[in-house]
């Protein structure tokens, strides 16, 4: 399952939040929580905190459709390069 999670992040064009990752993998959010924390601890993923006021992920944050739709508000994760 951990390799499936990492592959989902490799295919993503940016950070994924718990809801999106749960949908993509067909796994309950509660089941993903511990696995994501493990991957963060191992240095494979990092947590990114978003909100409409302080999102600093990219230069396009002011016109970000993901933020406007509420898709990336709260905890999200991204692959560590």
HELIX and SHEET records of a PDB file:
HELIX    1   1 UNK A    2  UNK A   11  1                                  10    
HELIX    2   2 UNK A   18  UNK A   25  1                                   8    
HELIX    3   3 UNK A   29  UNK A   41  1                                  13    
HELIX    4   4 UNK A   61  UNK A   63  5                                   3    
HELIX    5   5 UNK A   65  UNK A   68  1                                   4    
SHEET    1   A 3 UNK A  16  UNK A  17  0                                        
SHEET    2   A 3 UNK A  74  UNK A  79 -1                                        
SHEET    3   A 3 UNK A  45  UNK A  50 -1                                        
END                                                                             
